[in-house]
Amino acid sequence: MPTILKTFTAACLMFSLSGCVGTAGISTWDYRSGPGYETARSQESRVQVDSAQGLTHAACTSVRRRQVAASGEVVAADLTACRSE
């Protein structure tokens, strides 16, 4: 657990603040393309510290694909998957 989250958790517990909430997150993004295709991928991960619920974690990955056939037809697909712990 990152030091900032440990410090925040300790502060919430030490002062017994009801409704004490803190959130930290990180996002990454990747784009690739070539002849006839494009792919974009993003990932987001968020950790939340809540004095009532404790430590929670959620992560989502989104992928967007686009292909162009020789005929000019464009086929696109989007997919998003999330999980919580």
C-alpha positions in Angstrom: 0.0 0.0 0.0 1.5 3.4 -0.9 2.7 5.5 2.0 0.1 8.3 1.3 -2.8 5.8 1.7 -1.3 4.4 5.0 -0.9 7.9 6.3 -4.5 8.9 5.3 -5.9 5.7 6.8 -4.0 6.3 10.1 -5.3 9.9 10.2 -8.9 8.7 9.7 -8.5 6.1 12.4 -6.6 8.3 14.9 -9.1 11.1 14.7 -12.2 8.9 14.3 -13.7 11.1 11.8 -17.0 9.8 10.4 -17.2 10.1 6.7 -13.5 10.5 6.2 -12.8 9.5 2.6 -9.7 9.6 0.4 -9.3 8.5 -3.2 -6.2 7.9 -5.3 -6.2 6.8 -8.9 -4.0 6.1 -12.0 -4.9 6.0 -15.7 -2.9 4.8 -18.6 -3.6 5.1 -22.3 -2.1 3.4 -25.4 -2.8 4.0 -29.1 -1.5 1.9 -32.0 -2.3 2.0 -35.7 -1.1 0.5 -38.9 -2.4 -0.1 -42.4 -6.1 -0.7 -42.0 -6.4 -0.7 -38.2 -6.4 1.4 -35.0 -6.4 0.2 -31.4 -6.8 2.4 -28.3 -6.6 0.9 -24.9 -7.1 2.7 -21.6 -6.8 1.4 -18.0 -7.9 3.0 -14.9 -7.3 1.9 -11.3 -8.7 3.6 -8.2 -8.2 3.0 -4.5 -10.5 4.5 -2.0 -10.1 4.7 1.8 -13.3 5.2 3.7 -13.6 5.2 7.5 -16.9 3.4 7.1 -16.1 0.8 4.4 -12.3 0.5 4.7 -10.1 0.1 1.7 -11.7 -0.6 -1.7 -10.2 -1.0 -5.2 -11.8 -0.8 -8.6 -10.1 -1.3 -12.0 -11.4 -0.9 -15.5 -9.9 -1.6 -18.9 -11.4 -0.3 -22.2 -10.4 -1.3 -25.6 -11.6 0.3 -28.9 -10.6 -1.4 -32.2 -11.3 -0.1 -35.7 -10.5 -2.0 -38.9 -10.8 -0.8 -42.5 -11.3 -3.6 -45.1 -9.9 -3.4 -48.6 -13.5 -2.7 -49.7 -13.6 0.4 -47.5 -15.9 -1.1 -44.9 -15.2 0.0 -41.4 -15.7 -2.4 -38.5 -15.5 -1.1 -35.0 -15.7 -2.8 -31.6 -15.6 -1.4 -28.1 -15.1 -3.4 -24.9 -15.0 -2.3 -21.3 -14.4 -4.6 -18.3 -14.4 -3.6 -14.7 -13.7 -5.3 -11.4 -14.0 -4.2 -7.8 -12.4 -5.7 -4.7 
